[in-house]
C-alpha cells in the first residue's frame, strides 16, 4: 500500500489578520495625510527630496491648543505601524503538514473500523477503548 504525500495546510488567525490590516491601514493613512500636507510645497520645488526632509522637520501639526507635533514624528509613527502591521500579518499564519488522504483502520479486538488521517503505531480504539496496533484496511 502506498501512502499519500503530505500537503501543506495554512491556518489563518482572523484576529491577527484584522489587527494587522488595521495597523497597515492606519500607517498608510498617516503617511498619505503627511504627503497631502507636504504636496503643495514639494510640487513647486526643484529638489523635492531635500525640500521634503526640511518640510518634515519645520512644519508642525497642531492637534489641540498647546499640543503640537512635527510632521517627522507622524512619519516615524506611520513607518512603525506599517512594520508592526506587516509583522502581525506574517505571524498570524500557521503552516503545518497534513496527509492528503484518510485511510481505514480496524481494531484487532472488536473488529470495528474507523477512519484516520494517517497510520499510527499504537492508538486507542474509539469503540472498545483498548490500546491497540490497528490494521490498515483497503477500501
Protein Blocks (a to p, Z undefined) as FASTA:
>chain_A
ZZddddddddddfklmmmmmmmmmmmmmmmmmmmmmmmmmmmmpmblmlmmmmmmmmpcc
dfbghiacdfklmmmmmmmmmmmmmmmmmmmpccddddfbdcddddfklopacddfbdcf
bdcdfklopacddddddZZ
